[in-house]
Amino acid sequence: MADSIGGIPLRLLEEAARQLNKVVPPEATAHFLNAQREVVLGVTALIETHNQAATPSRGRRSAAPSARPRRPRRVPVD
């Protein structure tokens, strides 16, 4: 019984796609699918980058990363 209920949305989507293909040209459909793919890849990259930044690294850090002066030393010019 669960298979027949789960198939209803799939059949509705297939029918909607069939009806939409009658109205939308194939070039527009291909463009839409490519844009959709780019959005999904962008969101995936954002999520992965956020997850990598949120997790602490396992390597050792130096004891004092701020010991180095922020401004460069002045070099005398002859």
PyMOL commands that set and color helices and strands:
alter all, ss='L'
color gray80, all
select helices_A, chain A and resi 2-23+26-54+65-67
alter helices_A, ss='H'
color red, helices_A
deselect
rebuild
show_as cartoon
